Structures are given as C-alpha cells and as structure tokens.
Amino acid sequence: MRYLLLLILVLLASPALAQNTVTTGTPISEPSNMALFGLGLVGLIIGRYVSKHRNADDSETGDE
C-alpha cells in the first residue's frame, strides 16, 4: 500500500502532467529505447555472471 501511494505521488508530481508550462532553452534529446534495452540486457548478463561465480566460489570452500 505504501508503494502504491508513493507511485501515485510521483506520477502526480511529474512534469509531464504539468499544464500551461512554458519551456525555454535547448531541448534535450531522450535516450533511445534500444540503448536502454541494451543497458538492461548488459546488466542482466553481468549480474548472472557475478552470481554464478559467487555461487561457484562458495561451493568450493564448503561454506553454506
């Protein structure tokens, strides 16, 4: 329940919902969807690699 309330507050405070705003300055381009997907995929691969090696190290030492 706490997380739902926090999510609602964040969404309500987001600038995308603000109305009648005047934007000045240079527009900043957003990152590509493929770049974000690639970064997520790399993170998953690295996480699995580290987890697999951590588990292998634990089994060699006999720690459980």
C-alpha positions as CSV (number, residue, x, y, z in Angstrom):
1,M,0.0,0.0,0.0
2,R,2.8,2.3,0.8
3,Y,4.4,1.8,-2.6
4,L,1.2,2.4,-4.4
5,L,0.8,5.8,-2.6
6,L,4.4,6.7,-3.4
7,L,3.9,5.8,-7.0
8,I,0.7,7.9,-7.2
9,L,2.5,10.9,-5.7
10,V,5.4,10.6,-8.1
11,L,3.1,10.4,-11.1
12,L,1.1,13.4,-9.9
13,A,4.3,15.4,-9.4
14,S,5.8,14.5,-12.8
15,P,6.4,17.4,-15.2
16,A,4.6,15.6,-18.0
17,L,1.3,16.3,-16.2
18,A,2.0,19.9,-15.6
19,Q,-0.2,22.2,-17.7
20,N,0.4,25.7,-19.1
21,T,4.2,25.4,-18.7
22,V,6.5,27.5,-20.8
23,T,9.6,25.7,-21.8
24,T,12.7,27.8,-22.7
25,G,16.2,26.7,-23.5
26,T,17.6,24.0,-25.6
27,P,15.6,20.8,-25.8
28,I,17.4,17.7,-24.7
29,S,17.0,14.5,-26.7
30,E,15.9,11.4,-24.8
31,P,18.0,8.2,-24.9
32,S,17.0,5.7,-27.5
33,N,14.8,2.8,-26.5
34,M,17.3,0.3,-27.9
35,A,20.1,1.9,-25.9
36,L,18.1,1.5,-22.7
37,F,17.2,-2.1,-23.6
38,G,20.8,-2.8,-24.3
39,L,22.0,-1.4,-21.0
40,G,19.4,-3.5,-19.2
41,L,20.5,-6.6,-21.0
42,V,24.1,-6.0,-20.2
43,G,23.2,-5.5,-16.6
44,L,21.4,-8.8,-16.5
45,I,24.3,-10.6,-18.1
46,I,26.8,-9.2,-15.7
47,G,24.5,-10.0,-12.7
48,R,24.2,-13.6,-13.8
49,Y,27.9,-13.9,-14.4
50,V,28.7,-12.5,-10.9
51,S,26.1,-14.6,-9.2
52,K,27.3,-17.8,-10.9
53,H,30.9,-17.2,-10.0
54,R,29.9,-16.2,-6.4
55,N,28.0,-19.5,-6.0
56,A,30.9,-21.5,-7.5
57,D,33.3,-19.9,-5.0
58,D,31.0,-20.7,-2.1
59,S,30.7,-24.4,-3.1
60,E,34.5,-24.8,-3.5
61,T,35.1,-23.5,0.1
62,G,32.3,-25.6,1.6
63,D,30.6,-22.6,3.1
64,E,26.8,-22.8,3.2
